[in-house]
Amino acid sequence: MNGCLIVSPLTDKFNDFNSRFEFAHRLALISDDIYESAKKACNGNYIDVYTDPKNSACASSLQRVDECTSRINAGNILDPFCDDVNPDPTCREAAAIYLEYFGNDKEVQKALHVREGTVETFEKTNETIHYVLGKNDTECYSYDIFSSLVYHKMLFSRNCQVLILSGDHDFTFPYVGAEEWIQSLNLPVESPWKPWFVNNQVAGYRMKYARNEYSLTYGTVKGAGHSIPLYKPEEAWIILDGWLSSHSYLSDI
C-alpha cells in the first residue's frame, strides 16, 4: 500500500487563489455588501479581472476587497501583519532573518560540522522558486503546471491512502479552495464532516472519501495558519499519527 501527506497545498492556481475571496467573507474580513457586490460584478473570477478592463464594476469591488485584506497576514489572519524587510522581532516572519544570521555564523557552521566553503550563503528559503501568482519562469524553475488535479485523479486506480490538511486561518491557500477541488474529484463520501479532538477539545474537522482501494482524508486544524506544525505542533502530530496508525500497511514494517 502507498500513501502521501499534503499540507496546505497549492493544487489548482485559479481555484486556490480565487478562493481567498470566499474565505475573506467567511472570516469577516469583508462585509456582506462588498461580498455581494463583487459576486454580482465579477462572475466568479476574482483574480483575472484586470485582463478585462471593461469590467470596471468588478475592478471597483475588488479594490474594496484589497483595501480590507492587503494588510492581513496571509500565513495566519490572527497574526499581526509584519514588514517583510524589517519585521518586528515579535513577528514570526522575523525568524527567517534571525535564522539566516544564525546559519551564516562561522562558529555555528563549525559546530554543525559544515565544511568551510561548501555553502557560500545559507538561506532559509530559495526565493527564486517561491511561487507568486503570475510570476515568470526563472533559470532554475518553470511554472508550467497550472493544476495538479489530474495527478490526484491518477491515484484513483492505485491502492493509495491520501491525507490532506489545511489550517482554517490560512489565507495563503485557504481551506475553502481545498474543499472545492477535493469535491470536484467526485469521490464517494465514506465518513462525513465531523470534529476530531485533542485533550477533549475540538482540534479541527475532517471527512473521508473512498473509492475501491483509494481513500482521501481531508482535515482542518482549528486556529492553524499556513505552516500547520509551526502553529499547532501537537495537533499536527496527533492527526498524522492517527492517520498512519489506521492503515494496516504499518504492521508490515
Summary of the structure (lengths in Angstrom):
residues: 253
radius of gyration: 20.8
end to end distance: 11.4
largest distance: 61.4
contacts: 688
relative contact order: 0.16
helix: 40%
strand: 18%
